Amino acid sequence: MTNEILFPGDTLGIIGESPNGIMLAETAKKMGFKVIAYSSNEGSPTVQEADLGIIGSYQDRGKLQDFAERCAVVTYVSDQIPAEIIGFLQRFTRVPQGKDALEIAQDRLLERAFLEQLNINIAPYATIVSLDDVYQAVSSIGYPCIIKPIQKEFGHRYQQLIAKQSDIARCADFIDRGTFVLEAWIPFKYEISALVVKDAQGNLQPFPLVENHYRQRRLFETSVGGEFDSAVKAEINKLANEIAKNLHYVGALEIAFFITESGAIYVKKIVPTLHPTGYVFDRGANVSMFEQHIKALAKMPLEPADLLQPTIMVKLQTADLEALRTQWVLKTNWHYRFYRYPKMAQQQTVGYLLVSGNNLLELQQQIDATGIWQDSSATKNN
């Protein structure tokens, strides 16, 4: 099985509740593959796009086995899927991404231990299991700092920014829920992501670096084609390659970095699957993240990913749609992608916009001039 190559007509399985699955399914079908999607929701856009949808929960081992046995290869499109489910699927089919990288990325302590082993710079941190631990750790880490559960599946729940001693008391409401990480708050100037694709032989093919902007801790905008300090760019590419090389993983993965005013580089997180920052390459590069990911899974040769044109990706919210009607009939360089969620699904993010041209600054000015995305509360978030 380890030597199998996917050819047109073979079946790719997609599991995970994420919009990534929609574009991946479309790309796979264009490349000649059959697609089976596994989801708990028959209205899932990925299920609608697939040739066959299997509806079941992650607890339904019978349906999971049936799904796996129907597929030549399975890929997960969300880092929220439990690693043990991937381990179960591997008993019945190939899952080239594996579960090792997922286990590391889902546990903040494992992720930090992995990066420390590679001598890669991360924010100072301490392991927390009680309120007393917080008081002791803050004395060495200093203010401001932030406490987070080690399980990333909780998202931003049970997190607390600690800017002064009185903030520590607020942790009492959730501190007994498990193990936490207290880490220094990095005052970063900007955030850069490296998207790397790794094949089964360990060869790495990087995409151009992108810059990200967040609002309310959610990705808002990603741009490619900007100018980076050459030393910072070289160091990020070096670190990303080192991380990807040491992960037992095949496919596309994102590694996010904080860059401080002085040029110091800290790893923010590792995401071992397709990531929304890669949407910008639909127009910004000669090959999409989705196609490159499938090539890695299918054991096809990876194409060098080169910048085609400066591009900005903006996440679209339901509240943006009315204001976008004017731009819809005016802008020749605006390209839209909507996820086509069923009407009963209450989704804030409904798709994304790609704005392309010759100059990144001019593209940003074009976006800002519409006034659609003005947000005085937009702040940088760790």
Buried (B, 14 or more C-beta within 10 A) or exposed (E): EEEEEBEEEBBBBBBBBBBBBBBBBBBBBEBEBBBBBBBEBEBBBBBBBBBBBBBBEBEBEEBBBBBBEBBBBBBBBBBBBBBEBBBBBBEBBBBBBBBBBBBBBBBBBBBBEBBEEEEBBBBBBBBBEEBEBBEBBBEEBEEBBBBBBBBBEBEEEBBBBBEEEEBBEEBEEBBEEEBBBBBBBBEBEBBBBBBBBBBBEEEBBBBBBBBBBBBEEEBBBBBBBBEBEEEBBEBBBEBBBBBBBBBEBBBBBBBBBBBEEEEEBBBBBBBBBBBBBBBBBBBBBEBBBBBBBBBBBBBBEBBEBEBBBBBBBBBBBEEBBEEBEEBEEEBEBBBEBBBEBEEEEEEEBBBBBBBBBEEBEEBBEBBEEBEBBEEEEBEBBB
